[in-house]
Amino acid sequence: MISLSGGPAKVYLDGEPWVSRLNPGRVRKKRESGRHAGGRKTENIETLPGITISNELCVVMGEEGLVAIADLHVGMESGLEREGFHIPRMQTATMRDSIQRIVDRFSPDRIVVVGDLKHEFSRNLEQEWNEVRSLLSFLRENAEVSLVRGNHDNYLRTIASRLGIEMGEFYSAGKVTFAHGHLDNSSRPLVIGHEHPSIKIIDRVGASIKLPCFVHLKKEGILVMPAFSPLAAGVDMARIESSECLSPILRGRDLRRAEIFACSEVGLLGLGSIGDIGSFSI
């Protein structure tokens, strides 16, 4: 069992907490314990039955003692360096801190990585090998670990097998299937990653912030997770057509009906459907 709790944080635009300026009528109202209407702090929201989403960029199944994260893309800095972009190698340390917060907050028995733990397609770069091994060891110290193969994970099995961690094409918990999302999957309810969904919010003077978000297609029984990597913010879901989606699972779907839950430092923000959001401003 996992208990749901958390603490406050702050985000500012124009010198004031930006979430306080959201139009309450455009923020999805919830009446569960720990959830508030009117744009106030909302840390956990139940979407599909038994599945709770968290502003920590994870999915929680309390009855299963399970937490899921997706799209870590460990070693992305090395990949960017090969393309001529040099940034500090801080991503894995940042994600490790985030995972520790998740462990402290939810005390999971199992952590499921829903694909793209590593970044490089073709081979295991030295940074990847060292950081993936270190991160997997850290995960295993805190819970049982299950890996779902993503399209970037071609050589991950080599590293995982040396640590005694198994990897599969999907993971099932109760009636829920977790798959990365780069391949079609007819299972429902279905939780996927791969898309790296985000939403851009613009303030009255034109400044903007891009927030990772969950995308919930309620009728279809599909939940899309945000990327756990701080370097993989992704595409603004309010500005693409379903035909442009990376995942074949989402192509051809009516994304206008999909609900958006943005992850911010003040908590989860239920922003309504993509069709209602349009160009979201505050």
Secondary structure, DSSP 8 states (H G I E B T S, - for coil): -----------EETTEEGGGGS-GGGS----STT--STT----EEE-STT-EEETTTEEEEGGGTEEEE----BTHHHHHHHTT----S-HHHHHHHHHHHHHHHH--SEEEEES-SB--SSS--HHHHHHHHHHHHHHHHHSEEEEE--TT-TTHHHHHHHTT--EES-EEETTEEE--SSS----SSEEE-SS-EEEEEE-TTS-EEEEEEEEEETTTTEEE---S-TT---EEGGG--GGG-SSTTTTTS-GGG-EEEEEETTEEEEEEEHHHHSS-B-
